[in-house]
């Protein structure tokens, strides 16, 4: 069932969810299967209802009332707009990869660009084209698709 978090008391570790069925369900913070940073008023959640208690609670990315813009900017501190702009402007250096936490891919891009300059710049141009394409992909994906692909599933390339 889906619902919205109405209140959550951090000290008590308890809260209240308004279900889509019009009923209210109490829950414990330990039942929240997503990052506990999203335990705040207005977050859209999916949960199992047992009597008047919500169990197995998960945040619904992209749902109405979830504060989507703020939520995706706060997930691991990763924003698709920042990642896209870094890829477009500094992509050849792999800065966007470091930003997303893909250090290995960032080092590969940095090294290929650096050594590529010694080889008539052709490898550097290829890495620049890859970064440009990634920047466009980051910016054109929906927030939910960006989160699912690059933050949750940790896909390093394209």
C-alpha positions in Angstrom: 0.0 0.0 0.0 1.1 3.6 -0.5 1.0 6.5 1.9 2.6 9.6 3.1 4.6 10.1 6.3 2.7 12.6 8.4 5.1 12.8 11.4 8.3 11.1 12.6 9.9 11.6 16.1 13.6 10.9 15.8 14.0 10.6 19.6 11.2 8.1 20.0 11.9 6.4 16.7 8.2 6.3 15.9 5.9 8.0 13.3 2.6 8.1 11.6 1.7 7.4 8.0 -1.5 8.4 6.2 -2.4 5.4 3.9 -4.1 5.8 0.5 -7.0 3.9 2.0 -7.7 6.9 4.3 -6.4 5.2 7.5 -3.5 6.1 9.6 -0.7 3.7 10.5 1.9 3.9 13.2 5.4 2.8 12.4 8.8 2.4 14.0 12.0 3.8 12.3 13.5 0.3 12.3 10.7 -0.7 9.8 12.0 1.8 7.2 14.0 -0.1 4.6 15.3 3.0 2.8 17.8 5.5 3.9 16.6 6.9 7.3 17.4 10.5 6.0 14.1 10.3 4.1 12.0 9.8 7.3 10.4 13.2 7.1 7.0 14.7 6.7 5.6 14.5 3.2 7.7 11.6 1.9 5.7 9.2 -0.2 6.2 5.6 0.9 5.2 2.0 0.1 4.5 -0.2 3.0 2.7 -3.4 4.3 -0.2 -2.8 6.6 -0.8 -5.1 9.6 -3.7 -3.9 11.7 -2.9 -0.3 12.5 0.9 -0.7 12.0 3.0 0.0 8.9 5.8 -2.6 8.2 8.5 -2.9 5.5 8.4 0.8 4.6 10.3 2.0 1.6 10.5 5.5 0.0 8.9 5.8 -3.4 11.3 7.8 -5.6 9.6 10.3 -7.9 6.2 10.0 -6.2 4.0 13.0 -5.6 4.6 14.5 -2.2 8.1 13.1 -1.9 9.8 16.4 -2.5 11.4 15.0 -5.6 13.7 17.8 -6.4 15.1 18.0 -2.9 15.2 14.2 -2.5 17.3 13.5 -5.5 19.7 16.3 -4.7 20.2 14.8 -1.3 20.7 11.1 -2.3 24.4 10.6 -1.5 24.7 14.3 -2.3 24.4 13.5 -6.0 22.5 15.8 -8.4 22.0 14.9 -12.1 22.3 18.5 -13.1 25.7 18.9 -11.4 26.9 15.6 -12.8 25.7 16.5 -16.3 27.4 20.0 -16.2 30.6 18.5 -14.9 30.6 15.9 -17.7 30.0 18.6 -20.4 32.6 21.1 -19.2 35.2 18.9 -17.5 34.4 15.5 -18.8 37.7 14.7 -20.3 39.3 14.9 -16.9 36.7 12.5 -15.4 35.5 15.0 -12.8 31.9 13.9 -13.2 33.0 10.3 -12.4 34.7 11.4 -9.2 31.6 13.4 -8.3 29.4 10.3 -8.7 31.9 8.2 -6.7 33.3 6.2 -9.6 36.9 6.8 -8.8 38.2 4.0 -11.0 36.4 5.3 -14.1 37.5 8.9 -13.2 41.2 7.8 -13.0 40.8 6.0 -16.4 39.4 9.1 -18.0 42.1 11.3 -16.5 44.9 9.0 -17.5 43.6 8.5 -21.1 43.2 12.3 -21.5 46.7 13.0 -20.1 48.5 10.3 -22.1 46.3 11.0 -25.1 47.7 14.5 -25.4 51.1 12.9 -26.1 49.5 10.8 -28.9 48.3 13.6 -31.1 45.2 14.1 -28.9 43.1 11.4 -30.5 42.4 9.4 -27.3 41.7 12.7 -25.5 39.1 13.6 -28.1 37.4 10.1 -27.8 37.2 10.5 -24.0 35.9 14.0 -24.4 33.2 12.7 -26.8 32.3 9.9 -24.2 32.0 12.5 -21.5 29.9 14.8 -23.7 27.5 11.9 -24.4 27.3 11.0 -20.7 26.6 14.6 -19.8 23.7 14.7 -22.2 22.4 11.4 -20.9 22.6 12.6 -17.3 20.7 15.8 -18.1 17.9 14.2 -20.2 17.1 11.3 -17.9 14.3 11.7 -15.4 15.3 12.1 -11.8 14.0 8.6 -11.0 15.9 7.0 -13.9 19.1 8.9 -13.0 18.8 7.8 -9.4 18.1 4.2 -10.4 20.9 3.9 -13.0 23.8 5.9 -11.5 23.2 6.1 -7.8 21.4 2.9 -6.9 22.8 0.5 -9.5 26.2 2.3 -9.7 26.4 2.1 -13.5 29.8 3.7 -14.4 29.6 4.1 -18.2 26.8 5.4 -20.3 
